[in-house]
Amino acid sequence: MLKFSVIIPVFNRPDELRELLLSLTRQTLQIFEVIIVEDGSVLKSDNVVQDFRHLLPVQYFYKKNSGPGLSRNYGAEKAQTDFFIFLDSDCILPEDYFQNIEIFNASHDMKCFGGPDKAHPDFSPIQKAINYSMTSFLTTGGIRGGKKKVIKFHPRSFNMGFSRIVFQKTGGFRGMRFGEDIDLSLRIEKEGFKCYLIENAYVFHKRRTDFKKFFKQIYNSGIARINLFKLHPTSLKATHFAPAIFTLYLFISLVAGMLNWPWLSILLLIYLLVIFGHATVVNVNVWVGFLSVIATLVQMISYGTGFLLAFFSRIVLGKKEFSAFEENFYK
């Protein structure tokens, strides 16, 4: 019996989609359909989907590019069940993903949930380092589903589910290119629905495979935070200013170093050494620990500069919503 509709927007990622579909075939509970929404890709995934038609109840749709949010809405409109689970195409599921959701659902009146992400043992050192910088309490405060977190958890669209009732009440995702998942999570909350964090319903999330792509992604996340503030004024918390403060502190430390005042860099050095040590222990790999320092710097600087630019542009100058790298975001 089908209980869930797995909705996956895809843009030029056929190889990654194949790995995700393969992980879906290995689920201990086969209680879902799969809906692939090709969002105007040049590198289409239709042949990949065809290889899995005898293994999964899968539907494939190709549409004009409109961004991930509206593509998810498109998939929800095609769904046959009353509960939608949204995954990014660069994710892989552990075999007990749906089993863990069902166990949790048996004791909760679940209308909305989100799960965390982890690094798969087979991921490259850079992917593991990026995963560390995105999920560690020392870098993001655990806001992406960690056991320790400094602010309230809001589901992210790489691993998020909600009922048809929630979809109809909120209207689904807006047409925002970045931050659309947090926007929807905030609107779900305003409608009175509770979003649960299911800690063991995690995914292995590849994200970007090099620091250049990672910079572009997080730079837009910094911009998106201010765009979200304009839509939801109470959503901006003190912790969201941390990367911007870090970026300014880094700049001041570099200037101070050139003026022979190196003492300003001591706190920065201590923080990076802590990151190196903790990431090395967590990943049991010194090289990943070193790369995690670089990933943390890239994350903080990219988010911080995007945040500061958007703050000045949208709040000080009063300009309209914007983002960056739209034409070459995946390059």
Order of alpha helices (4+ residues) and beta strands (2+ residues): beta-alpha-beta-alpha-beta-alpha-beta-beta-alpha-beta-beta-alpha-alpha-beta-alpha-alpha-beta-beta-alpha-alpha-alpha-alpha
